[in-house]
Every structure is written in structure tokens, then in C-alpha cells.
Amino acid sequence: MTIGLQEQTAVELAAAERPPEMDDEDLRLLLTIRCFERALLDLFSAGRLNGTTHTCLGQEYVPVALRTLLDGRDFVFSNHRGHGHYLARFDDPEGLLAEIMGRDGAVCNGVGGSQHLYRPGYLSTGVQGESLPVAAGVAFHLERRGEGGVAVAFIGDGTWGEGSVYEALNMSALWRLPLLVVVENNGIAQTTPTRLQMAGDVEGRANAFGVGFVRVESRDLGVVRAALKEPIAGVRAGAGPLVVELLTERLGPHSKGDDTRDPEELEAVRHRDWYRRYRSAHPEQCQRLEGDAERRIARVIEQVEAREPSRWEVADAQ
């Protein structure tokens, strides 16, 4: 029996869609990020890591899709859930894990940990909304250089509760800055559903400042890239800031164990997961590349754990 779309649930629709085949490079990166995040949770459970971590399981496709639309002229600002942003930018699980574990070869000598990283062209922070004013300043610098660079700030739906977001949008709109705000809307802010803590929507907030807006609901890389290629080119060409909202899923808890969603909701989230859908549609390619990714991350863990603790010195204030 054929079921009309209006009678079919969102879960059934997502499960029924057959995602197009990806090239190996994209899928390898997606699976590397997923395997890295899974490994982190396993390491924490085994007591082999300190501190905390916020994985991007379910959201990996967002930075991977944007990867081909960004280049070396751009500066990326990440957040507390930023491992995928870093790996999509640099493909450096060794340096990232060393940073999280405080071992030699760490990106920031083990001082930044999971959330606070710096590399040329990249900065992450665990403070909600902190990156937007800084990104606006960098966008101003990039605009003055005139080389077509864009400041790219990844934020979540919960970050719209911070006043600094609106101050940055206001300045960026007034000065027509090359600022790209990527909103990974996973529908939940820590443990609070977005519908209970956010009046209105993201589009209305962008419109209030006269800022361009694009919403992408698809999880397919090709669709995301096609939707954003021209708008991002417009930001580079001087059209002013752009807010991009991607409706995504957070598979796991906010950090390691604080997930208050009911089992039915979590199952619906898993049904919409790009990984589950893609593995079902293209099992051979997925299995082959996932095995490669798992072996790579296992080697990274073995090598990094064998290193000496990282060392750093306080700079001389004189």
C-alpha cells in the first residue's frame, strides 16, 4: 500500500530516502570524525582521559560539506562541540588527541584541551557566543585585506540566548563584513529543547538585522554544497554577512552522560542520522572505509598514549 506523504512520519520519510553515493574522500573524512568521537567516549569510560568532552556525533556532515566551500583565506571559529570542525579543516586526529590527552605533539601543548584550540586560521572556545564578536573583528580585517577571505563562525541554536551574537550581527551588517554564521540547529540546548527556550526562529533574527539567510534541511553533502555555494561566494564578493541554518541531529548527550531525552525521541533521532541511512544504502563502500578509519584512529590512540606528557612554560612577562 502506498502511503501519502502527509500520512508518513518524519522518521519514516528519513529512513525511506536513499542518499546518493559519496566520493571516497568525503566519506572517509566523515567516518574518521565519527570513529574519533566514538573513541573519545570509550577512552573516557575507561578512565583514560581527564576533563570532559562534547562530541559532534550526528553533526559530522556539516563541516565536511562546508570544507569544499572554504579555503586558506578563511578563518574558522569553532565552539565546545568542535572536533569535527577541526578535523574537517586539518585532518589531524594525532594533534587533536594529543591536545585532549596532554601529550607531546598537542596542538596547543595540552593547555587548551578539548574545547580551546588555536592554529593559524582556526580558533575554538567553550564560551557560548564568545566567538561572534571576535569573528566580526577578523571579518573586518579580512575585508580590509581585500583577498576574499571569510570569517566563519559555527554556533548552535542555544547560542542565540547570548547578547554578543546580536551585537556582532549588528556591526557586521552595518559594515557589510564577510562573516558567515553557521548555525548547527540540533533542536536542543544542553538538556532544554529549543522550542522551550527560543521564541521565534533563526531566520527572524537574521532578518531583523538585514542579514542574508539560508536554511538547509538536507543531510546530503551535495545538496548542502549546492545550496550554499552561491550565497558564500556572495559573502566573499562583498554582499555582507550571511546566516546559514542547518537542521541537524545530536545523537549523544550534551557532554558525556547528561541526556534527558526519552527513548522514543532518541530512536527518532537515530533514524534520521546520516550514518545509519548511508550505511543501509551503500553498505560495501561504508564498511570498507569505516574499517580504514577505525584502524587509523586505533593507531593514533596507541601512538599518542605512548608519548611523554606535553610541556609548556609561562612566557616571561618582562
ABEGO torsion letter per residue (X at the ends): XBBBAAABBAAAAAAABBBBBBBAAAAAAAAAAAAAAAAAAAAAAAGABBEBBBBABGAAAAAAAAAAABBAABBBBBBABAAAAAAAAAGBAAAAAAAAAGBBGBAAGGAAEAABBBBBGBBBBABBGAAAAAAAAAAAAAAAAGAGBBBBBBBBAAAAABAAAAAAAAAAAAAGBBBBBBBBBAGBBGABBAAAABBEBAAAAAAAAGBBBBBBABABAAAAAAAAAAAAAAAAAGAEBBBBBBBBBBABBABAABBABBAAAAAAAAAABAAAAAAAABAAAAAAAAAAAAAAAAAAAAAAAABBBBBBBBBBAX
